[in-house]
């Protein structure tokens, strides 16, 4: 997933201009349960890309 998203970014095809990509896990404040996001890229405090990787 990471390599594919980096390729999209470098070719100008990514909808979000992120600077880093990675996983995220923690407590979801709305449900108070554990949550895990396979891949996340943040552009700024208002714009981010969230995804689930399936192969």
FENJOGI-V939939 format. One record per pair of residues at least 12 apart in sequence whose C-alpha atoms are under 6 Angstrom apart, sorted by the first residue. I is the first residue (numbers start at 1). J is the second residue. Records with the same first field share a line. If there is no record, write none. Layout:
I: J / J
This chain:
17: 43
18: 41 / 42 / 43
20: 41
21: 40 / 41
22: 39 / 40
23: 37 / 38 / 39 / 40
24: 36 / 37
38: 52
39: 51
